[in-house]
Amino acid sequence: MEMTGARWRTATRSSNNGGDCVEVADNLPGRVLVRDSKDRDGGTLTFTPDAWRAFVAAPRQIGR
């Protein structure tokens, strides 16, 4: 998968203690990439933008 140009950022809900962090790149057309910040070469998940929005919204729906 081509990831050239991906701009990675730490997810807003990741902890700041150097532990459980994910990075997200949402600047590529038609996809959102997610990886573990501690193991950047360990694999990347790919979501469509709609699937990513649903994934991010799910915890909000559960908490209601």
PQR file of N, CA, C, O and H, with PARSE charges and radii, in Angstrom:
ATOM      1  N   MET A   1       0.839  -1.179   0.000 -0.4000 1.5000
ATOM      2  CA  MET A   1       0.000   0.000   0.000 -0.0000 2.0000
ATOM      3  C   MET A   1       0.885   1.244   0.000  0.5500 1.7000
ATOM      4  O   MET A   1       1.870   1.316   0.735 -0.5500 1.4000
ATOM      5  N   GLU A   2       0.534   2.193  -0.809 -0.4000 1.5000
ATOM      6  CA  GLU A   2       1.283   3.439  -0.925 -0.0000 2.0000
ATOM      7  C   GLU A   2       0.913   4.374   0.214  0.5500 1.7000
ATOM      8  O   GLU A   2      -0.248   4.756   0.357 -0.5500 1.4000
ATOM      9  H   GLU A   2      -0.266   2.135  -1.406  0.4000 1.0000
ATOM     10  N   MET A   3       1.904   4.743   1.029 -0.4000 1.5000
ATOM     11  CA  MET A   3       1.672   5.661   2.140 -0.0000 2.0000
ATOM     12  C   MET A   3       2.496   6.935   2.009  0.5500 1.7000
ATOM     13  O   MET A   3       2.578   7.721   2.953 -0.5500 1.4000
ATOM     14  H   MET A   3       2.847   4.433   0.913  0.4000 1.0000
ATOM     15  N   THR A   4       3.105   7.142   0.847 -0.4000 1.5000
ATOM     16  CA  THR A   4       3.897   8.337   0.632 -0.0000 2.0000
ATOM     17  C   THR A   4       3.022   9.567   0.829  0.5500 1.7000
ATOM     18  O   THR A   4       1.921   9.655   0.285 -0.5500 1.4000
ATOM     19  H   THR A   4       3.037   6.504   0.080  0.4000 1.0000
ATOM     20  N   GLY A   5       3.514  10.494   1.597 -0.4000 1.5000
ATOM     21  CA  GLY A   5       2.773  11.725   1.846 -0.0000 2.0000
ATOM     22  C   GLY A   5       1.883  11.667   3.078  0.5500 1.7000
ATOM     23  O   GLY A   5       1.237  12.657   3.422 -0.5500 1.4000
ATOM     24  H   GLY A   5       4.408  10.422   2.039  0.4000 1.0000
ATOM     25  N   ALA A   6       1.842  10.508   3.752 -0.4000 1.5000
ATOM     26  CA  ALA A   6       1.012  10.412   4.959 -0.0000 2.0000
ATOM     27  C   ALA A   6       1.577  11.350   6.023  0.5500 1.7000
ATOM     28  O   ALA A   6       2.772  11.320   6.316 -0.5500 1.4000
ATOM     29  H   ALA A   6       2.367   9.704   3.473  0.4000 1.0000
ATOM     30  N   ARG A   7       0.716  12.176   6.593 -0.4000 1.5000
ATOM     31  CA  ARG A   7       1.097  13.057   7.696 -0.0000 2.0000
ATOM     32  C   ARG A   7       0.529  12.462   8.979  0.5500 1.7000
ATOM     33  O   ARG A   7      -0.675  12.516   9.226 -0.5500 1.4000
ATOM     34  H   ARG A   7      -0.255  12.200   6.355  0.4000 1.0000
ATOM     35  N   TRP A   8       1.407  11.901   9.778 -0.4000 1.5000
ATOM     36  CA  TRP A   8       1.004  11.201  10.989 -0.0000 2.0000
ATOM     37  C   TRP A   8       0.874  12.176  12.149  0.5500 1.7000
ATOM     38  O   TRP A   8       1.664  13.111  12.286 -0.5500 1.4000
ATOM     39  H   TRP A   8       2.385  11.857   9.577  0.4000 1.0000
ATOM     40  N   ARG A   9      -0.134  11.944  12.983 -0.4000 1.5000
ATOM     41  CA  ARG A   9      -0.320  12.718  14.213 -0.0000 2.0000
ATOM     42  C   ARG A   9      -0.770  11.749  15.294  0.5500 1.7000
ATOM     43  O   ARG A   9      -1.391  10.723  15.014 -0.5500 1.4000
ATOM     44  H   ARG A   9      -0.776  11.185  12.873  0.4000 1.0000
ATOM     45  N   THR A  10      -0.446  12.092  16.527 -0.4000 1.5000
ATOM     46  CA  THR A  10      -0.895  11.258  17.636 -0.0000 2.0000
ATOM     47  C   THR A  10      -2.382  11.489  17.841  0.5500 1.7000
ATOM     48  O   THR A  10      -2.843  12.630  17.869 -0.5500 1.4000
ATOM     49  H   THR A  10       0.059  12.924  16.754  0.4000 1.0000
ATOM     50  N   ALA A  11      -3.119  10.418  17.982 -0.4000 1.5000
ATOM     51  CA  ALA A  11      -4.566  10.520  18.172 -0.0000 2.0000
ATOM     52  C   ALA A  11      -4.863  11.322  19.437  0.5500 1.7000
ATOM     53  O   ALA A  11      -4.145  11.212  20.431 -0.5500 1.4000
ATOM     54  H   ALA A  11      -2.744   9.491  17.959  0.4000 1.0000
ATOM     55  N   THR A  12      -5.919  12.126  19.396 -0.4000 1.5000
ATOM     56  CA  THR A  12      -6.237  13.015  20.504 -0.0000 2.0000
ATOM     57  C   THR A  12      -6.573  12.279  21.789  0.5500 1.7000
ATOM     58  O   THR A  12      -6.392  12.842  22.868 -0.5500 1.4000
ATOM     59  H   THR A  12      -6.503  12.215  18.588  0.4000 1.0000
ATOM     60  N   ARG A  13      -7.045  11.065  21.720 -0.4000 1.5000
ATOM     61  CA  ARG A  13      -7.395  10.304  22.917 -0.0000 2.0000
ATOM     62  C   ARG A  13      -6.265   9.410  23.427  0.5500 1.7000
ATOM     63  O   ARG A  13      -6.452   8.673  24.395 -0.5500 1.4000
ATOM     64  H   ARG A  13      -7.192  10.608  20.843  0.4000 1.0000
ATOM     65  N   SER A  14      -5.103   9.466  22.790 -0.4000 1.5000
ATOM     66  CA  SER A  14      -3.973   8.676  23.259 -0.0000 2.0000
ATOM     67  C   SER A  14      -3.419   9.295  24.533  0.5500 1.7000
ATOM     68  O   SER A  14      -3.502  10.507  24.735 -0.5500 1.4000
ATOM     69  H   SER A  14      -4.951  10.065  22.003  0.4000 1.0000
ATOM     70  N   SER A  15      -2.856   8.457  25.385 -0.4000 1.5000
ATOM     71  CA  SER A  15      -2.298   8.969  26.637 -0.0000 2.0000
ATOM     72  C   SER A  15      -0.964   9.656  26.377  0.5500 1.7000
ATOM     73  O   SER A  15      -0.302   9.389  25.374 -0.5500 1.4000
ATOM     74  H   SER A  15      -2.789   7.473  25.221  0.4000 1.0000
ATOM     75  N   ASN A  16      -0.582  10.533  27.277 -0.4000 1.5000
ATOM     76  CA  ASN A  16       0.671  11.279  27.141 -0.0000 2.0000
ATOM     77  C   ASN A  16       1.808  10.658  27.940  0.5500 1.7000
ATOM     78  O   ASN A  16       2.863  11.277  28.074 -0.5500 1.4000
ATOM     79  H   ASN A  16      -1.120  10.751  28.092  0.4000 1.0000
ATOM     80  N   ASN A  17       1.626   9.461  28.471 -0.4000 1.5000
ATOM     81  CA  ASN A  17       2.646   8.863  29.323 -0.0000 2.0000
ATOM     82  C   ASN A  17       3.639   7.995  28.550  0.5500 1.7000
ATOM     83  O   ASN A  17       4.386   7.230  29.162 -0.5500 1.4000
ATOM     84  H   ASN A  17       0.768   8.959  28.362  0.4000 1.0000
ATOM     85  N   GLY A  18       3.664   8.095  27.238 -0.4000 1.5000
ATOM     86  CA  GLY A  18       4.591   7.306  26.445 -0.0000 2.0000
ATOM     87  C   GLY A  18       4.121   5.891  26.182  0.5500 1.7000
ATOM     88  O   GLY A  18       4.831   5.102  25.559 -0.5500 1.4000
ATOM     89  H   GLY A  18       3.058   8.716  26.741  0.4000 1.0000
ATOM     90  N   GLY A  19       2.941   5.570  26.646 -0.4000 1.5000
ATOM     91  CA  GLY A  19       2.405   4.225  26.480 -0.0000 2.0000
ATOM     92  C   GLY A  19       1.436   4.139  25.338  0.5500 1.7000
ATOM     93  O   GLY A  19       1.767   4.505  24.211 -0.5500 1.4000
ATOM     94  H   GLY A  19       2.364   6.211  27.152  0.4000 1.0000
ATOM     95  N   ASP A  20       0.271   3.673  25.602 -0.4000 1.5000
ATOM     96  CA  ASP A  20      -0.767   3.317  24.640 -0.0000 2.0000
ATOM     97  C   ASP A  20      -1.134   4.447  23.675  0.5500 1.7000
ATOM     98  O   ASP A  20      -2.132   5.139  23.873 -0.5500 1.4000
ATOM     99  H   ASP A  20       0.002   3.375  26.518  0.4000 1.0000
ATOM    100  N   CYS A  21      -0.332   4.625  22.645 -0.4000 1.5000
ATOM    101  CA  CYS A  21      -0.594   5.684  21.675 -0.0000 2.0000
ATOM    102  C   CYS A  21      -0.786   5.108  20.276  0.5500 1.7000
ATOM    103  O   CYS A  21      -0.116   4.156  19.874 -0.5500 1.4000
ATOM    104  H   CYS A  21       0.479   4.063  22.484  0.4000 1.0000
ATOM    105  N   VAL A  22      -1.702   5.700  19.562 -0.4000 1.5000
ATOM    106  CA  VAL A  22      -1.846   5.393  18.148 -0.0000 2.0000
ATOM    107  C   VAL A  22      -1.623   6.668  17.371  0.5500 1.7000
ATOM    108  O   VAL A  22      -1.858   7.771  17.866 -0.5500 1.4000
ATOM    109  H   VAL A  22      -2.247   6.472  19.888  0.4000 1.0000
ATOM    110  N   GLU A  23      -1.169   6.500  16.154 -0.4000 1.5000
ATOM    111  CA  GLU A  23      -0.988   7.618  15.245 -0.0000 2.0000
ATOM    112  C   GLU A  23      -1.960   7.456  14.092  0.5500 1.7000
ATOM    113  O   GLU A  23      -2.248   6.343  13.651 -0.5500 1.4000
ATOM    114  H   GLU A  23      -0.978   5.605  15.752  0.4000 1.0000
ATOM    115  N   VAL A  24      -2.456   8.575  13.615 -0.4000 1.5000
ATOM    116  CA  VAL A  24      -3.457   8.589  12.559 -0.0000 2.0000
ATOM    117  C   VAL A  24      -2.960   9.490  11.431  0.5500 1.7000
ATOM    118  O   VAL A  24      -2.427  10.572  11.676 -0.5500 1.4000
ATOM    119  H   VAL A  24      -2.222   9.479  13.973  0.4000 1.0000
ATOM    120  N   ALA A  25      -3.138   9.038  10.214 -0.4000 1.5000
ATOM    121  CA  ALA A  25      -2.887   9.861   9.026 -0.0000 2.0000
ATOM    122  C   ALA A  25      -4.199   9.911   8.257  0.5500 1.7000
ATOM    123  O   ALA A  25      -4.654   8.905   7.711 -0.5500 1.4000
ATOM    124  H   ALA A  25      -3.571   8.159  10.015  0.4000 1.0000
ATOM    125  N   ASP A  26      -4.797  11.094   8.224 -0.4000 1.5000
ATOM    126  CA  ASP A  26      -6.097  11.228   7.557 -0.0000 2.0000
ATOM    127  C   ASP A  26      -6.058  12.226   6.406  0.5500 1.7000
ATOM    128  O   ASP A  26      -7.080  12.803   6.035 -0.5500 1.4000
ATOM    129  H   ASP A  26      -4.428  11.910   8.667  0.4000 1.0000
ATOM    130  N   ASN A  27      -4.871  12.422   5.849 -0.4000 1.5000
ATOM    131  CA  ASN A  27      -4.717  13.379   4.763 -0.0000 2.0000
ATOM    132  C   ASN A  27      -4.651  12.742   3.370  0.5500 1.7000
ATOM    133  O   ASN A  27      -4.512  13.449   2.372 -0.5500 1.4000
ATOM    134  H   ASN A  27      -4.040  11.953   6.150  0.4000 1.0000
ATOM    135  N   LEU A  28      -4.751  11.423   3.300 -0.4000 1.5000
ATOM    136  CA  LEU A  28      -4.682  10.750   1.998 -0.0000 2.0000
ATOM    137  C   LEU A  28      -6.092  10.540   1.447  0.5500 1.7000
ATOM    138  O   LEU A  28      -7.006  10.226   2.210 -0.5500 1.4000
ATOM    139  H   LEU A  28      -4.864  10.849   4.110  0.4000 1.0000
ATOM    140  N   PRO A  29      -6.281  10.703   0.160 -0.5600 1.5000
ATOM    141  CA  PRO A  29      -7.611  10.569  -0.428  0.2800 2.0000
ATOM    142  C   PRO A  29      -8.222   9.180  -0.215  0.5500 1.7000
ATOM    143  O   PRO A  29      -7.609   8.168  -0.555 -0.5500 1.4000
ATOM    144  N   GLY A  30      -9.413   9.140   0.341 -0.4000 1.5000
ATOM    145  CA  GLY A  30     -10.180   7.909   0.424 -0.0000 2.0000
ATOM    146  C   GLY A  30      -9.762   6.922   1.482  0.5500 1.7000
ATOM    147  O   GLY A  30     -10.266   5.799   1.498 -0.5500 1.4000
ATOM    148  H   GLY A  30      -9.911   9.962   0.618  0.4000 1.0000
ATOM    149  N   ARG A  31      -8.851   7.299   2.378 -0.4000 1.5000
ATOM    150  CA  ARG A  31      -8.447   6.352   3.414 -0.0000 2.0000
ATOM    151  C   ARG A  31      -7.878   7.073   4.636  0.5500 1.7000
ATOM    152  O   ARG A  31      -7.381   8.196   4.554 -0.5500 1.4000
ATOM    153  H   ARG A  31      -8.442   8.211   2.365  0.4000 1.0000
ATOM    154  N   VAL A  32      -7.970   6.387   5.760 -0.4000 1.5000
ATOM    155  CA  VAL A  32      -7.398   6.837   7.022 -0.0000 2.0000
ATOM    156  C   VAL A  32      -6.494   5.711   7.510  0.5500 1.7000
ATOM    157  O   VAL A  32      -6.922   4.561   7.608 -0.5500 1.4000
ATOM    158  H   VAL A  32      -8.374   5.474   5.827  0.4000 1.0000
ATOM    159  N   LEU A  33      -5.257   6.042   7.811 -0.4000 1.5000
ATOM    160  CA  LEU A  33      -4.283   5.051   8.259 -0.0000 2.0000
ATOM    161  C   LEU A  33      -4.088   5.169   9.764  0.5500 1.7000
ATOM    162  O   LEU A  33      -4.109   6.271  10.313 -0.5500 1.4000
ATOM    163  H   LEU A  33      -4.909   6.976   7.731  0.4000 1.0000
ATOM    164  N   VAL A  34      -3.897   4.033  10.432 -0.4000 1.5000
ATOM    165  CA  VAL A  34      -3.705   4.007  11.880 -0.0000 2.0000
ATOM    166  C   VAL A  34      -2.573   3.030  12.188  0.5500 1.7000
ATOM    167  O   VAL A  34      -2.521   1.931  11.637 -0.5500 1.4000
ATOM    168  H   VAL A  34      -3.880   3.138   9.986  0.4000 1.0000
ATOM    169  N   ARG A  35      -1.663   3.449  13.081 -0.4000 1.5000
ATOM    170  CA  ARG A  35      -0.559   2.573  13.476 -0.0000 2.0000
ATOM    171  C   ARG A  35      -0.213   2.799  14.947  0.5500 1.7000
ATOM    172  O   ARG A  35      -0.600   3.804  15.544 -0.5500 1.4000
ATOM    173  H   ARG A  35      -1.706   4.342  13.528  0.4000 1.0000
ATOM    174  N   ASP A  36       0.510   1.861  15.508 -0.4000 1.5000
ATOM    175  CA  ASP A  36       0.992   1.937  16.889 -0.0000 2.0000
ATOM    176  C   ASP A  36       2.233   2.824  16.907  0.5500 1.7000
ATOM    177  O   ASP A  36       3.186   2.573  16.170 -0.5500 1.4000
ATOM    178  H   ASP A  36       0.824   1.045  15.024  0.4000 1.0000
ATOM    179  N   SER A  37       2.227   3.856  17.742 -0.4000 1.5000
ATOM    180  CA  SER A  37       3.358   4.780  17.767 -0.0000 2.0000
ATOM    181  C   SER A  37       4.627   4.126  18.312  0.5500 1.7000
ATOM    182  O   SER A  37       5.729   4.604  18.040 -0.5500 1.4000
ATOM    183  H   SER A  37       1.453   4.060  18.341  0.4000 1.0000
ATOM    184  N   LYS A  38       4.492   3.051  19.069 -0.4000 1.5000
ATOM    185  CA  LYS A  38       5.654   2.362  19.626 -0.0000 2.0000
ATOM    186  C   LYS A  38       6.234   1.338  18.654  0.5500 1.7000
ATOM    187  O   LYS A  38       7.354   0.867  18.850 -0.5500 1.4000
ATOM    188  H   LYS A  38       3.597   2.663  19.290  0.4000 1.0000
ATOM    189  N   ASP A  39       5.487   0.989  17.613 -0.4000 1.5000
ATOM    190  CA  ASP A  39       5.918  -0.029  16.649 -0.0000 2.0000
ATOM    191  C   ASP A  39       5.473   0.402  15.252  0.5500 1.7000
ATOM    192  O   ASP A  39       4.615  -0.229  14.635 -0.5500 1.4000
ATOM    193  H   ASP A  39       4.577   1.371  17.454  0.4000 1.0000
ATOM    194  N   ARG A  40       6.060   1.464  14.779 -0.4000 1.5000
ATOM    195  CA  ARG A  40       5.628   2.072  13.513 -0.0000 2.0000
ATOM    196  C   ARG A  40       5.788   1.162  12.307  0.5500 1.7000
ATOM    197  O   ARG A  40       5.115   1.356  11.295 -0.5500 1.4000
ATOM    198  H   ARG A  40       6.757   1.977  15.280  0.4000 1.0000
ATOM    199  N   ASP A  41       6.659   0.182  12.399 -0.4000 1.5000
ATOM    200  CA  ASP A  41       6.849  -0.754  11.291 -0.0000 2.0000
ATOM    201  C   ASP A  41       6.056  -2.040  11.488  0.5500 1.7000
ATOM    202  O   ASP A  41       6.167  -2.966  10.685 -0.5500 1.4000
ATOM    203  H   ASP A  41       7.206   0.025  13.221  0.4000 1.0000
ATOM    204  N   GLY A  42       5.263  -2.104  12.544 -0.4000 1.5000
ATOM    205  CA  GLY A  42       4.552  -3.325  12.895 -0.0000 2.0000
ATOM    206  C   GLY A  42       3.259  -3.546  12.150  0.5500 1.7000
ATOM    207  O   GLY A  42       2.602  -4.567  12.355 -0.5500 1.4000
ATOM    208  H   GLY A  42       5.172  -1.351  13.197  0.4000 1.0000
ATOM    209  N   GLY A  43       2.881  -2.645  11.313 -0.4000 1.5000
ATOM    210  CA  GLY A  43       1.653  -2.795  10.538 -0.0000 2.0000
ATOM    211  C   GLY A  43       0.790  -1.556  10.623  0.5500 1.7000
ATOM    212  O   GLY A  43       0.897  -0.767  11.562 -0.5500 1.4000
ATOM    213  H   GLY A  43       3.415  -1.816  11.146  0.4000 1.0000
ATOM    214  N   THR A  44      -0.052  -1.399   9.648 -0.4000 1.5000
ATOM    215  CA  THR A  44      -0.925  -0.232   9.555 -0.0000 2.0000
ATOM    216  C   THR A  44      -2.330  -0.701   9.223  0.5500 1.7000
ATOM    217  O   THR A  44      -2.532  -1.503   8.312 -0.5500 1.4000
ATOM    218  H   THR A  44      -0.139  -2.040   8.885  0.4000 1.0000
ATOM    219  N   LEU A  45      -3.283  -0.201   9.960 -0.4000 1.5000
ATOM    220  CA  LEU A  45      -4.692  -0.457   9.648 -0.0000 2.0000
ATOM    221  C   LEU A  45      -5.161   0.609   8.679  0.5500 1.7000
ATOM    222  O   LEU A  45      -4.740   1.762   8.766 -0.5500 1.4000
ATOM    223  H   LEU A  45      -3.119   0.450  10.701  0.4000 1.0000
ATOM    224  N   THR A  46      -6.024   0.231   7.762 -0.4000 1.5000
ATOM    225  CA  THR A  46      -6.576   1.165   6.786 -0.0000 2.0000
ATOM    226  C   THR A  46      -8.093   1.150   6.880  0.5500 1.7000
ATOM    227  O   THR A  46      -8.721   0.092   6.846 -0.5500 1.4000
ATOM    228  H   THR A  46      -6.366  -0.706   7.691  0.4000 1.0000
ATOM    229  N   PHE A  47      -8.668   2.331   7.000 -0.4000 1.5000
ATOM    230  CA  PHE A  47     -10.112   2.518   7.072 -0.0000 2.0000
ATOM    231  C   PHE A  47     -10.555   3.425   5.935  0.5500 1.7000
ATOM    232  O   PHE A  47      -9.788   4.278   5.488 -0.5500 1.4000
ATOM    233  H   PHE A  47      -8.157   3.191   7.029  0.4000 1.0000
ATOM    234  N   THR A  48     -11.775   3.251   5.466 -0.4000 1.5000
ATOM    235  CA  THR A  48     -12.366   4.286   4.616 -0.0000 2.0000
ATOM    236  C   THR A  48     -12.725   5.438   5.561  0.5500 1.7000
ATOM    237  O   THR A  48     -12.873   5.216   6.762 -0.5500 1.4000
ATOM    238  H   THR A  48     -12.397   2.557   5.828  0.4000 1.0000
ATOM    239  N   PRO A  49     -12.866   6.649   5.048 -0.5600 1.5000
ATOM    240  CA  PRO A  49     -13.260   7.749   5.927  0.2800 2.0000
ATOM    241  C   PRO A  49     -14.577   7.488   6.666  0.5500 1.7000
ATOM    242  O   PRO A  49     -14.701   7.832   7.841 -0.5500 1.4000
ATOM    243  N   ASP A  50     -15.558   6.884   5.992 -0.4000 1.5000
ATOM    244  CA  ASP A  50     -16.834   6.574   6.655 -0.0000 2.0000
ATOM    245  C   ASP A  50     -16.655   5.551   7.769  0.5500 1.7000
ATOM    246  O   ASP A  50     -17.229   5.697   8.848 -0.5500 1.4000
ATOM    247  H   ASP A  50     -15.458   6.604   5.037  0.4000 1.0000
ATOM    248  N   ALA A  51     -15.859   4.516   7.510 -0.4000 1.5000
ATOM    249  CA  ALA A  51     -15.612   3.498   8.533 -0.0000 2.0000
ATOM    250  C   ALA A  51     -14.854   4.095   9.716  0.5500 1.7000
ATOM    251  O   ALA A  51     -15.127   3.743  10.864 -0.5500 1.4000
ATOM    252  H   ALA A  51     -15.393   4.398   6.634  0.4000 1.0000
ATOM    253  N   TRP A  52     -13.912   4.989   9.452 -0.4000 1.5000
ATOM    254  CA  TRP A  52     -13.166   5.642  10.536 -0.0000 2.0000
ATOM    255  C   TRP A  52     -14.102   6.494  11.402  0.5500 1.7000
ATOM    256  O   TRP A  52     -14.029   6.445  12.630 -0.5500 1.4000
ATOM    257  H   TRP A  52     -13.690   5.275   8.520  0.4000 1.0000
ATOM    258  N   ARG A  53     -14.971   7.267  10.765 -0.4000 1.5000
ATOM    259  CA  ARG A  53     -15.920   8.087  11.540 -0.0000 2.0000
ATOM    260  C   ARG A  53     -16.807   7.207  12.415  0.5500 1.7000
ATOM    261  O   ARG A  53     -17.083   7.551  13.564 -0.5500 1.4000
ATOM    262  H   ARG A  53     -15.030   7.306   9.768  0.4000 1.0000
ATOM    263  N   ALA A  54     -17.252   6.079  11.880 -0.4000 1.5000
ATOM    264  CA  ALA A  54     -18.084   5.156  12.656 -0.0000 2.0000
ATOM    265  C   ALA A  54     -17.286   4.557  13.811  0.5500 1.7000
ATOM    266  O   ALA A  54     -17.808   4.424  14.918 -0.5500 1.4000
ATOM    267  H   ALA A  54     -17.028   5.800  10.946  0.4000 1.0000
ATOM    268  N   PHE A  55     -16.040   4.198  13.570 -0.4000 1.5000
ATOM    269  CA  PHE A  55     -15.175   3.630  14.602 -0.0000 2.0000
ATOM    270  C   PHE A  55     -14.961   4.637  15.736  0.5500 1.7000
ATOM    271  O   PHE A  55     -15.065   4.281  16.910 -0.5500 1.4000
ATOM    272  H   PHE A  55     -15.615   4.306  12.671  0.4000 1.0000
ATOM    273  N   VAL A  56     -14.668   5.873  15.392 -0.4000 1.5000
ATOM    274  CA  VAL A  56     -14.426   6.914  16.396 -0.0000 2.0000
ATOM    275  C   VAL A  56     -15.707   7.254  17.158  0.5500 1.7000
ATOM    276  O   VAL A  56     -15.657   7.560  18.349 -0.5500 1.4000
ATOM    277  H   VAL A  56     -14.584   6.163  14.438  0.4000 1.0000
ATOM    278  N   ALA A  57     -16.844   7.204  16.483 -0.4000 1.5000
ATOM    279  CA  ALA A  57     -18.116   7.539  17.127 -0.0000 2.0000
ATOM    280  C   ALA A  57     -18.629   6.427  18.024  0.5500 1.7000
ATOM    281  O   ALA A  57     -19.417   6.703  18.928 -0.5500 1.4000
ATOM    282  H   ALA A  57     -16.885   6.956  15.515  0.4000 1.0000
ATOM    283  N   ALA A  58     -18.220   5.188  17.817 -0.4000 1.5000
ATOM    284  CA  ALA A  58     -18.769   4.049  18.561 -0.0000 2.0000
ATOM    285  C   ALA A  58     -18.667   4.201  20.086  0.5500 1.7000
ATOM    286  O   ALA A  58     -19.656   3.942  20.772 -0.5500 1.4000
ATOM    287  H   ALA A  58     -17.579   4.964  17.083  0.4000 1.0000
ATOM    288  N   PRO A  59     -17.533   4.602  20.641 -0.5600 1.5000
ATOM    289  CA  PRO A  59     -17.485   4.749  22.111  0.2800 2.0000
ATOM    290  C   PRO A  59     -18.460   5.801  22.638  0.5500 1.7000
ATOM    291  O   PRO A  59     -18.975   5.666  23.748 -0.5500 1.4000
ATOM    292  N   ARG A  60     -18.710   6.822  21.869 -0.4000 1.5000
ATOM    293  CA  ARG A  60     -19.687   7.843  22.278 -0.0000 2.0000
ATOM    294  C   ARG A  60     -21.095   7.244  22.334  0.5500 1.7000
ATOM    295  O   ARG A  60     -21.887   7.575  23.217 -0.5500 1.4000
ATOM    296  H   ARG A  60     -18.292   6.932  20.968  0.4000 1.0000
ATOM    297  N   GLN A  61     -21.392   6.359  21.379 -0.4000 1.5000
ATOM    298  CA  GLN A  61     -22.702   5.725  21.346 -0.0000 2.0000
ATOM    299  C   GLN A  61     -22.872   4.758  22.514  0.5500 1.7000
ATOM    300  O   GLN A  61     -23.960   4.654  23.082 -0.5500 1.4000
ATOM    301  H   GLN A  61     -20.749   6.091  20.662  0.4000 1.0000
ATOM    302  N   ILE A  62     -21.818   4.062  22.868 -0.4000 1.5000
ATOM    303  CA  ILE A  62     -21.871   3.093  23.972 -0.0000 2.0000
ATOM    304  C   ILE A  62     -22.047   3.818  25.301  0.5500 1.7000
ATOM    305  O   ILE A  62     -22.744   3.321  26.186 -0.5500 1.4000
ATOM    306  H   ILE A  62     -20.935   4.147  22.406  0.4000 1.0000
ATOM    307  N   GLY A  63     -21.425   4.986  25.452 -0.4000 1.5000
ATOM    308  CA  GLY A  63     -21.473   5.728  26.709 -0.0000 2.0000
ATOM    309  C   GLY A  63     -22.794   6.407  27.001  0.5500 1.7000
ATOM    310  O   GLY A  63     -22.971   6.952  28.090 -0.5500 1.4000
ATOM    311  H   GLY A  63     -20.859   5.389  24.733  0.4000 1.0000
ATOM    312  N   ARG A  64     -23.716   6.394  26.073 -0.4000 1.5000
ATOM    313  CA  ARG A  64     -25.004   7.076  26.277 -0.0000 2.0000
ATOM    314  C   ARG A  64     -25.930   6.283  27.139  0.5500 1.7000
ATOM    315  O   ARG A  64     -27.051   6.718  27.404 -0.5500 1.4000
ATOM    316  H   ARG A  64     -23.572   5.952  25.188  0.4000 1.0000
TER
END
